[in-house]
Amino acid sequence: MTKHRIWIVDDEEGICTALYFALKNSYEVRTFQTSAPMLEQLKRESCDVVLLDLKLGNEDGLDVLRAVKESDPAIAVVIMTAYASIGTSVEAMKAGAFTYLTKPLDIEELKIVLEQAVEFRHLSERVSYLTGELEISRHFDRIIGNSASMKTVYQLIDTLKDIDSNVLITGESGTGKELVAKAIHEEGKRKDERFVVVNCAAIPDNLLESEFFGHKKGSFTGADADRKGKFELADRGTIFLDEIGDMPLALQAKILRVLQDKEVTPVGAGEPRKVDVRVIAATNKDLKTLIEEKKFREDLYYRLNVMSIEIPPLRERREDILLLCEHFIQQNAFEMRKTISGLTQEASDMLMRYTYPGNVRQLANIMEYACIVCKGDCIGPEHLPREVREEGGPVSFAQESGTVENFVSTHSLKDIEKLAIAETLKKNRGRRDKTAEDLGISKRGLLNKINEYGLL
């Protein structure tokens, strides 16, 4: 297990040595007798806690404190001094110090403070991360994702929410097309009106017209009363036509007429009725292929596809997988009244390697299953379904392809790059500065790749 990093800055060599030996078994400790080498090192790598003497020869410890916080605001800085006063204590806390200890230090008290400081450091990073998440998806709280492709989806939702143009949402089954349609409706000017969902693949052929356009009493056997269709129910609101690719050709012509004339005629009625409906359609099929096969009307396609949103499959936005896992774990744990804090590293690795043919919907089911069978406070590999364990299990060059040459020839450049970064991080015990150096890239470039591949 990687030790947390404590940097000690004190101009007295004896104190540095004593603290080093007191803490080295629990932490990765580094000592400095002046601030300059420490601040220079901070440009190349970070630490968890800086234990800082307030008087460093001719230096002012408060200036050093401010420099550390400017470099990395999440670092917890513990001030220590033999010259304690209320004034300096308040000034240090205002400058961002985690706490203030008086020399001579009580080692047991120091160890407790350092544990708290490390936890503070990690909470600060988490708050910063979640704040960014909130800023990105503040309006779309049911859609989880921070990948570049999902940010594009958020931007399109924001662009389309207040216009009445028809929208076509495409994507594989389980990617969340209905959630995107709801977000467009709920964030837009029609949010106070109805959002009506119609699954075009689930309605019996003999009831299609009645479902969409309504009917008059006595218009057919079983029509015991007047009934409004989905378009009338959605008047002034939004209708979501899910699985539009499964709609029969005969009905497609009538839907096209509704979109052109903005009116519907109930079965058995003589006069049409005006409707003001915003139409959002979705499909997991290739409509252009269906047009070539004469199974979908080209004129309806262009009428629906004024604006389009493509939802990427989960395998193409892997950096969102663990974020989604966290969401589903919290949701299921609350509903099941369990205390489950998260995933083990091995379980996380398996979930990151799995391909998710059922996309986000499948991941939700996987996490529900895992939460049901988990009896402890952390989900491990043994709690995951068999298909995830088998496909997502650890794979090495030799296990998968026998040789490096075979591995390279059968994997994408992204797969190779991700593996190289993961293995180098592992070798360097998570030290990003050393990893960036070994890989020959900048620290910022490495961080971008870590985020892209979900290697946090």
URPE-V65523 format. One record per residue. N is the residue number from 0. RES is the residue in one letter. PSI is psi as a letter, one per 20 degrees, with the letter a starting at -180 (NA if undefined). D_FIRST is the distance of its C-alpha to the first C-alpha in Angstrom with 1 decimal. Layout:
N,RES,PSI,D_FIRST  N,RES,PSI,D_FIRST
//
This chain:
0,M,p,0.0  1,T,p,3.8  2,K,q,6.3  3,H,q,9.5  4,R,p,12.5  5,I,p,15.6  6,W,p,18.8  7,I,p,21.7  8,V,o,25.2  9,D,p,28.0  10,D,i,31.1  11,E,o,31.1  12,E,h,29.3  13,G,h,29.3  14,I,g,27.5  15,C,g,24.8  16,T,g,24.4  17,A,g,24.4  18,L,h,21.8  19,Y,g,19.5  20,F,h,19.7  21,A,h,19.5  22,L,i,16.2  23,K,h,14.3  24,N,h,12.5  25,S,h,11.0  26,Y,r,10.9  27,E,o,11.4  28,V,p,15.2  29,R,p,18.1  30,T,q,21.7  31,F,q,25.0  32,Q,i,28.5  33,T,r,30.0  34,S,h,29.0  35,A,g,30.1  36,P,h,27.3  37,M,g,24.7  38,L,h,26.5  39,E,g,26.8  40,Q,h,23.1  41,L,h,22.6  42,K,h,24.7  43,R,h,22.2  44,E,r,18.8  45,S,r,17.8  46,C,r,15.9  47,D,g,15.3  48,V,p,17.8  49,V,p,20.8  50,L,o,22.4  51,L,p,25.9  52,D,p,29.1  53,L,h,32.1  54,K,o,34.4  55,L,m,33.3  56,G,d,36.6  57,N,i,38.8  58,E,q,36.1  59,D,o,35.9  60,G,h,32.4  61,L,h,33.3  62,D,h,34.0  63,V,g,30.6  64,L,g,29.1  65,R,h,31.1  66,A,g,30.0  67,V,g,26.3  68,K,h,26.9  69,E,h,29.1  70,S,g,26.4  71,D,n,23.7  72,P,h,25.0  73,A,i,21.7  74,I,p,20.4  75,A,p,21.0  76,V,o,23.4  77,V,o,24.1  78,I,p,27.6  79,M,q,28.6  80,T,q,32.2  81,A,i,34.9  82,Y,m,37.4  83,A,p,36.7  84,S,q,39.1  85,I,h,39.4  86,G,g,40.3  87,T,h,37.4  88,S,g,35.0  89,V,g,36.5  90,E,g,36.6  91,A,g,32.9  92,M,h,32.0  93,K,h,34.3  94,A,i,32.6  95,G,j,29.3  96,A,q,27.7  97,F,g,25.2  98,T,a,27.0  99,Y,o,29.1  100,L,q,28.7  101,T,p,31.5  102,K,q,31.5  103,P,q,31.3  104,L,q,27.8  105,D,o,27.0  106,I,g,23.4  107,E,g,22.7  108,E,g,24.1  109,L,g,22.1  110,K,h,18.7  111,I,g,19.9  112,V,g,21.0  113,L,h,17.8  114,E,g,15.9  115,Q,h,18.8  116,A,g,18.8  117,V,g,15.2  118,E,h,16.2  119,F,g,19.4  120,R,g,17.9  121,H,h,16.1  122,L,h,19.4  123,S,g,21.4  124,E,g,19.7  125,R,g,20.3  126,V,g,23.8  127,S,g,24.6  128,Y,g,23.4  129,L,h,25.5  130,T,g,28.4  131,G,g,28.5  132,E,g,28.5  133,L,h,31.2  134,E,h,33.3  135,I,g,33.1  136,S,k,34.0  137,R,h,35.7  138,H,i,38.8  139,F,l,37.2  140,D,i,35.1  141,R,i,35.3  142,I,p,34.2  143,I,p,30.4  144,G,q,29.3  145,N,j,28.3  146,S,r,28.9  147,A,h,31.7  148,S,h,33.9  149,M,h,33.6  150,K,h,34.4  151,T,g,37.6  152,V,g,38.4  153,Y,g,38.1  154,Q,h,40.4  155,L,h,42.9  156,I,g,43.0  157,D,h,43.7  158,T,h,46.4  159,L,i,48.1  160,K,h,48.0  161,D,j,51.3  162,I,r,53.4  163,D,j,55.4  164,S,q,54.9  165,N,q,53.8  166,V,p,50.2  167,L,p,48.9  168,I,p,45.2  169,T,q,43.9  170,G,q,40.8  171,E,r,39.6  172,S,p,39.8  173,G,j,37.1  174,T,i,36.2  175,G,k,37.6  176,K,g,41.1  177,E,h,42.6  178,L,h,40.0  179,V,g,41.0  180,A,g,44.6  181,K,h,44.2  182,A,g,42.4  183,I,g,45.4  184,H,g,47.8  185,E,h,46.1  186,E,i,45.5  187,G,a,49.0  188,K,i,52.6  189,R,j,53.2  190,K,h,50.3  191,D,i,52.9  192,E,a,54.5  193,R,q,53.5  194,F,o,50.8  195,V,p,52.3  196,V,p,50.3  197,V,o,52.2  198,N,o,50.6  199,C,i,53.2  200,A,i,52.1  201,A,i,52.6  202,I,p,56.2  203,P,q,59.0  204,D,h,61.4  205,N,i,64.4  206,L,j,62.7  207,L,g,61.3  208,E,g,64.1  209,S,g,64.4  210,E,g,60.6  211,F,g,60.6  212,F,i,64.1  213,G,r,65.3  214,H,r,68.6  215,K,q,71.9  216,K,p,73.1  217,G,j,75.0  218,S,h,73.8  219,F,r,72.6  220,T,p,72.4  221,G,i,69.9  222,A,n,70.2  223,D,i,71.3  224,A,r,70.6  225,D,q,69.8  226,R,p,66.1  227,K,q,64.2  228,G,r,62.0  229,K,h,58.5  230,F,g,59.9  231,E,h,62.1  232,L,h,59.3  233,A,j,57.2  234,D,p,60.1  235,R,i,58.9  236,G,b,55.3  237,T,p,53.1  238,I,p,53.4  239,F,o,50.4  240,L,n,51.6  241,D,q,48.7  242,E,l,48.9  243,I,h,52.0  244,G,i,52.1  245,D,j,53.3  246,M,p,56.3  247,P,q,59.6  248,L,h,61.8  249,A,g,64.7  250,L,h,62.6  251,Q,g,61.0  252,A,h,64.5  253,K,h,65.0  254,I,h,61.6  255,L,g,62.6  256,R,h,65.8  257,V,g,64.0  258,L,h,61.8  259,Q,g,64.9  260,D,i,67.3  261,K,l,64.9  262,E,q,66.9  263,V,q,66.8  264,T,o,69.6  265,P,q,68.9  266,V,p,70.2  267,G,i,73.8  268,A,q,74.2  269,G,h,76.7  270,E,p,75.2  271,P,r,71.8  272,R,p,69.6  273,K,q,67.8  274,V,q,64.0  275,D,n,61.6  276,V,p,58.3  277,R,p,55.3  278,V,p,54.1  279,I,p,50.6  280,A,q,50.2  281,A,q,47.2  282,T,q,46.8  283,N,j,44.4  284,K,r,47.2  285,D,o,48.5  286,L,h,51.7  287,K,h,53.1  288,T,g,53.0  289,L,h,54.7  290,I,g,57.3  291,E,h,58.1  292,E,j,58.4  293,K,k,60.8  294,K,i,58.6  295,F,p,57.9  296,R,p,60.3  297,E,h,59.7  298,D,h,61.5  299,L,h,59.3  300,Y,g,56.2  301,Y,h,57.2  302,R,h,58.3  303,L,h,54.9  304,N,l,52.8  305,V,g,54.0  306,M,q,50.4  307,S,q,47.3  308,I,p,43.6  309,E,p,41.4  310,I,p,38.2  311,P,q,35.6  312,P,q,34.0  313,L,h,30.4  314,R,i,29.4  315,E,j,30.7  316,R,l,28.6  317,R,h,25.2  318,E,i,23.7  319,D,i,25.3  320,I,g,23.9  321,L,h,20.8  322,L,g,23.1  323,L,g,25.7  324,C,g,23.3  325,E,g,22.4  326,H,g,26.2  327,F,h,27.2  328,I,g,24.6  329,Q,g,25.9  330,Q,g,29.5  331,N,g,29.3  332,A,g,27.4  333,F,g,30.1  334,E,h,32.9  335,M,i,31.6  336,R,l,30.8  337,K,q,27.3  338,T,n,24.1  339,I,o,21.7  340,S,h,19.0  341,G,b,17.9  342,L,q,16.2  343,T,r,13.1  344,Q,h,11.5  345,E,g,13.6  346,A,g,16.6  347,S,g,16.4  348,D,g,16.4  349,M,g,19.4  350,L,h,21.2  351,M,h,20.8  352,R,i,22.4  353,Y,q,25.2  354,T,i,28.6  355,Y,m,30.1  356,P,h,33.8  357,G,j,34.6  358,N,b,32.7  359,V,h,31.7  360,R,g,33.9  361,Q,g,32.1  362,L,h,28.6  363,A,g,30.1  364,N,h,31.3  365,I,g,28.0  366,M,h,26.3  367,E,g,29.2  368,Y,g,29.0  369,A,g,25.2  370,C,h,25.9  371,I,g,28.9  372,V,i,27.1  373,C,p,23.9  374,K,i,24.4  375,G,b,21.1  376,D,j,19.5  377,C,p,17.4  378,I,p,18.8  379,G,r,17.3  380,P,h,18.9  381,E,i,21.3  382,H,i,22.8  383,L,q,23.8  384,P,q,27.3  385,R,g,27.9  386,E,h,28.8  387,V,g,25.5  388,R,h,23.6  389,E,g,26.0  390,E,h,26.3  391,G,j,22.8  392,G,r,21.0  393,P,p,19.0  394,V,p,21.5  395,S,r,21.4  396,F,g,24.3  397,A,g,25.8  398,Q,g,25.6  399,E,g,27.2  400,S,i,29.8  401,G,h,29.8  402,T,q,30.0  403,V,h,28.7  404,E,g,32.3  405,N,h,32.6  406,F,g,29.3  407,V,g,30.6  408,S,i,34.1  409,T,j,32.9  410,H,q,30.4  411,S,r,31.0  412,L,h,30.0  413,K,g,27.7  414,D,g,25.8  415,I,g,25.5  416,E,g,24.4  417,K,g,21.7  418,L,g,20.3  419,A,g,20.5  420,I,g,18.6  421,A,g,15.8  422,E,h,15.5  423,T,h,15.8  424,L,g,13.1  425,K,g,10.7  426,K,h,12.1  427,N,j,11.8  428,R,k,8.2  429,G,j,10.1  430,R,o,12.7  431,R,h,15.9  432,D,g,18.4  433,K,h,17.4  434,T,g,17.2  435,A,g,20.6  436,E,g,22.0  437,D,h,21.1  438,L,i,22.6  439,G,k,25.6  440,I,r,25.6  441,S,r,25.5  442,K,h,22.6  443,R,g,24.7  444,G,g,25.4  445,L,g,21.7  446,L,g,21.1  447,N,g,24.2  448,K,h,23.0  449,I,g,19.6  450,N,g,21.7  451,E,g,24.2  452,Y,j,22.0  453,G,k,19.9  454,L,j,16.6  455,L,NA,15.3
//
